[in-house]
Amino acid sequence: MTPFAYERASDASAAVARVAAQPGAAFLGGGTNLVDHMRLGVAHPQLLVDVTRLPLSRIEPLPDGRVRVGAAVRNSDFAADRVVRERYPVLSQALLAGASGQLRNLATTAGNLLQRTRCAYFQDVTTPCNKRTPGSGCSAIQGHNRDHAILGASEHCVAVHPSDMAVALAALDATVVVLGQQGERSIPIADFHRLPGDTPEHDTVLEHGELVVAVELPALPVAAHSAYYKVRDRASYAFALVSVAAVLDVVDGRVSDVRIAFGGIAHKPWRALRAEATLRGAAATEQSFDRAADAELNEARPLQHNAFKIPLARNTLRMVLRHLTAGARR
Ligand SMILES: Cc1cc2nc3c(=O)[nH]c(=O)nc-3n(C[C@H](O)[C@H](O)[C@H](O)COP(=O)(O)OP(=O)(O)OC[C@H]3O[C@@H](n4cnc5c(N)ncnc54)[C@H](O)[C@@H]3O)c2cc1C
């Protein structure tokens, strides 16, 4: 591991100034991803600014019905929060589907959002990887690509985004609140993570030195009818092969509102706008669910080893919609 300095921040603006001033500096959350990368030689920060003691550990319902979740809230506390469980079950379920109890006790909201891909080539410094070393090539395209993207990939990168939590946030239209040297800005979650294009080294639109301070959940009564389904190789401690976060409202047998996001199939949480458009106003039936899956997955471009993700995504979507329809109030 390359030697590095460690500082504990007590003021958010000072932390921003400190990291922004030094290209080799990085914020440290729970360290469950960044420290692994330092051990593997994937990341070499010269300065770590620990932001877990900043006053960003609260989950606050706001007067207008939104909920503000501090960037330093631990994943376990986020999942267990009563307001989150009652108003956004998809989010609580997604958090609990991630990692292990011990990891969730350390991992923070911001760190979870910003965790990097689990592509084996990204994590193996002996292999070419455009995300780790721009211009070196993508080993996964012709390699072991069972876990990789089927939508939105590029000739430069086929990695997938790993966070379960972020998939639920995408379905909920959450907002990421960021503090930079010019002050705060709010970024819709749909615009926060990027597709790889020809700059796969950038996972998000964050500038160096920008600090995530909170995630805001919209006032969304329909989100009480939501669920997260994750398919993985083991029952725990494994990343998604495919996951689906869905919010569904059915009135008189017809879909009145629906929000869907897929995980495990793209470089960012994949909001399924085509599937949603197909479902809105349609009868809540298996035929409609199939049409919705077709609308979204017809664009899928599988690699040599991951064509199975297309039927897996279809079946997972169908299962979660069936489950939510059965539990519909009206
Ligand atoms: C064995 C194992 C299994 C796992 N399984 C899953 C899984 O199934 N599903 C899943 O979703 N995750 C899984 N994870 C990943 C885990 O969820 C992440 O490691 C964790 O969420 C990262 O949070 P952290 O606070 O520890 O981040 P850190 O490691 O501290 O930081 C991650 C990144 O975020 C940046 N950062 C941290 N805080 C801020 C901030 N406030 N503003 C700006 N940048 C910041 C850091 O600089 C770094 O780049 C697993 C991890 C392990 C080790």
The ligand as an SDF file (V2000), in Angstrom:
LIG
                    3D

 53 58  0  0  0  0  0  0  0  0999 V2000
  -17.5240   -8.5940    0.5950 C   0  0  0  0  0  0  0  0  0  0  0  0
  -18.3640   -7.4240    0.1770 C   0  0  0  0  0  0  0  0  0  0  0  0
  -19.6370   -7.6480   -0.3150 C   0  0  0  0  0  0  0  0  0  0  0  0
  -20.4260   -6.5700   -0.7080 C   0  0  0  0  0  0  0  0  0  0  0  0
  -21.6800   -6.7940   -1.2220 N   0  0  0  0  0  0  0  0  0  0  0  0
  -22.4440   -5.7480   -1.6370 C   0  0  0  0  0  0  0  0  0  0  0  0
  -23.7240   -5.9380   -2.2120 C   0  0  0  0  0  0  0  0  0  0  0  0
  -24.2150   -7.0610   -2.3430 O   0  0  0  0  0  0  0  0  0  0  0  0
  -24.4340   -4.8550   -2.5910 N   0  0  0  0  0  0  0  0  0  0  0  0
  -23.9450   -3.5730   -2.4500 C   0  0  0  0  0  0  0  0  0  0  0  0
  -24.6410   -2.6200   -2.8130 O   0  0  0  0  0  0  0  0  0  0  0  0
  -22.7180   -3.3630   -1.9370 N   0  0  0  0  0  0  0  0  0  0  0  0
  -21.9690   -4.4070   -1.5300 C   0  0  0  0  0  0  0  0  0  0  0  0
  -20.7240   -4.1800   -1.0270 N   0  0  0  0  0  0  0  0  0  0  0  0
  -20.1530   -2.8560   -1.1160 C   0  0  0  0  0  0  0  0  0  0  0  0
  -20.4610   -1.9790    0.0680 C   0  0  0  0  0  0  0  0  0  0  0  0
  -21.8420   -1.6590    0.0450 O   0  0  0  0  0  0  0  0  0  0  0  0
  -19.6030   -0.7360   -0.1060 C   0  0  0  0  0  0  0  0  0  0  0  0
  -18.2580   -1.1210    0.1330 O   0  0  0  0  0  0  0  0  0  0  0  0
  -20.0020    0.3750    0.8260 C   0  0  0  0  0  0  0  0  0  0  0  0
  -21.3350    0.7580    0.6340 O   0  0  0  0  0  0  0  0  0  0  0  0
  -19.0970    1.5830    0.6220 C   0  0  0  0  0  0  0  0  0  0  0  0
  -19.3990    2.5410    1.6150 O   0  0  0  0  0  0  0  0  0  0  0  0
  -18.2390    3.1690    2.5040 P   0  0  0  0  0  0  0  0  0  0  0  0
  -18.8560    4.2160    3.3590 O   0  0  0  0  0  0  0  0  0  0  0  0
  -17.4530    2.1090    3.2090 O   0  0  0  0  0  0  0  0  0  0  0  0
  -17.3710    3.8440    1.3480 O   0  0  0  0  0  0  0  0  0  0  0  0
  -15.8100    4.1430    1.2700 P   0  0  0  0  0  0  0  0  0  0  0  0
  -15.0620    2.9070    0.9550 O   0  0  0  0  0  0  0  0  0  0  0  0
  -15.3620    4.9410    2.4610 O   0  0  0  0  0  0  0  0  0  0  0  0
  -15.7950    5.1360    0.0170 O   0  0  0  0  0  0  0  0  0  0  0  0
  -16.2220    4.7440   -1.2700 C   0  0  0  0  0  0  0  0  0  0  0  0
  -16.0260    5.9220   -2.2020 C   0  0  0  0  0  0  0  0  0  0  0  0
  -16.8800    7.0050   -1.8190 O   0  0  0  0  0  0  0  0  0  0  0  0
  -16.1150    8.1940   -1.6190 C   0  0  0  0  0  0  0  0  0  0  0  0
  -16.8040    8.9340   -0.5520 N   0  0  0  0  0  0  0  0  0  0  0  0
  -17.1120    8.4850    0.6820 C   0  0  0  0  0  0  0  0  0  0  0  0
  -17.8640    9.4000    1.3240 N   0  0  0  0  0  0  0  0  0  0  0  0
  -18.0090   10.4580    0.4770 C   0  0  0  0  0  0  0  0  0  0  0  0
  -18.7080   11.7000    0.5460 C   0  0  0  0  0  0  0  0  0  0  0  0
  -19.4320   12.0600    1.6140 N   0  0  0  0  0  0  0  0  0  0  0  0
  -18.6780   12.5220   -0.5220 N   0  0  0  0  0  0  0  0  0  0  0  0
  -17.9600   12.1880   -1.6260 C   0  0  0  0  0  0  0  0  0  0  0  0
  -17.2810   11.0150   -1.7460 N   0  0  0  0  0  0  0  0  0  0  0  0
  -17.3210   10.1640   -0.7110 C   0  0  0  0  0  0  0  0  0  0  0  0
  -14.7210    7.7260   -1.2680 C   0  0  0  0  0  0  0  0  0  0  0  0
  -13.7440    8.6880   -1.5830 O   0  0  0  0  0  0  0  0  0  0  0  0
  -14.6180    6.5000   -2.1750 C   0  0  0  0  0  0  0  0  0  0  0  0
  -14.2830    6.8890   -3.4760 O   0  0  0  0  0  0  0  0  0  0  0  0
  -19.9170   -5.2470   -0.5940 C   0  0  0  0  0  0  0  0  0  0  0  0
  -18.6370   -5.0260   -0.0870 C   0  0  0  0  0  0  0  0  0  0  0  0
  -17.8560   -6.0940    0.2910 C   0  0  0  0  0  0  0  0  0  0  0  0
  -16.4880   -5.8170    0.8330 C   0  0  0  0  0  0  0  0  0  0  0  0
  1  2  1  0
  2  3  1  0
  2 52  2  0
  3  4  2  0
  4  5  1  0
  4 50  1  0
  5  6  2  0
  6  7  1  0
  6 13  1  0
  7  8  2  0
  7  9  1  0
  9 10  1  0
 10 11  2  0
 10 12  1  0
 12 13  2  0
 13 14  1  0
 14 15  1  0
 14 50  1  0
 15 16  1  0
 16 17  1  0
 16 18  1  0
 18 19  1  0
 18 20  1  0
 20 21  1  0
 20 22  1  0
 22 23  1  0
 23 24  1  0
 24 25  2  0
 24 26  1  0
 24 27  1  0
 27 28  1  0
 28 29  2  0
 28 30  1  0
 28 31  1  0
 31 32  1  0
 32 33  1  0
 33 34  1  0
 33 48  1  0
 34 35  1  0
 35 36  1  0
 35 46  1  0
 36 37  1  0
 36 45  1  0
 37 38  2  0
 38 39  1  0
 39 40  1  0
 39 45  2  0
 40 41  1  0
 40 42  2  0
 42 43  1  0
 43 44  2  0
 44 45  1  0
 46 47  1  0
 46 48  1  0
 48 49  1  0
 50 51  2  0
 51 52  1  0
 52 53  1  0
M  END
$$$$
